[in-house]
């Protein structure tokens, strides 16, 4: 006697085409969801790391300038600190200038003499953006006979500190007025502190740092 499987037992041997299609669709949707979840997390990590690096770069710049302020000479116009407010096309292009010695001075470990160093923002070489850096111009050159007056614009060098910037604003606290002012032009005095504001590309709010300034004695 031959046994013939019923229709019900035949169906239990495999999946119908509709079930296979539905299974593939579910797997596809699940895979897409997992991919988007992983992608969004990777992007969040990337942005977090990038933002942390941006903050660290600004903090290093502020620390560098703070160290230079601590190294300013105490007495005389040679130790003068000056700052000028400049703005163009809605951007702040303020500058801060101070004297710096070679050798152990600011990024001049392979040189001797004295320099005027200017913190400033300028267009990049390709004119597609802006960058913040230091313009160093020699004032006293070391020669066989000692330090001699020298240096011009052609001798100035540029040290890049921060790329992709949109603004550099510097304000000075004048204790005599009890307020922040836009520029500092008094060679016989110094501000109590400086507020440094740096606006990066694609940022709405600037990074800010408050830098203390050692007191200067009026030249006798």
TAJOKA-V938333 format. One line per field, one symbol per residue. ss: DSSP state (a for helix, b for strand, c for the rest). psi: psi as a letter, one per 30 degrees, with the letter a starting at -180 (. if undefined). Layout:
ss = ???
psi = ???
//
This chain:
ss = ccccccaaaaacccccaaaaaaaaaaaaaaaaaaaaaaaaaaaaaaaaaaaaaaaaaaaaaaaaaaaaaaccccbcaaaccbbbccbbccbbbcbbbbbbbccccccccccccbbbbbbbbbbccccccbbbbbbbbbbbbbbccbbbbcccaaacbbbbbbccbbbbbbbbbbccccbbbccbccccccccbbbbbbbbccccccbbbbbbccccbccc
psi = kkkkkleefefffalleeeeeeeeeeeeeeeeeeeeeeeeeeeeeeeeeeeeeeeeeeeeeeeeeeeeefgkkeklffgkklkkkkkkhgkkhllkklkklacgajhhfgllallkkkklklkleggfallkakjkkkekkklfgaklklkaeffklkjkejlilfkjkklkjjfefhlkleljgjfglllelkjkkkklkgkeklkkkjklkkkkkkk.
//
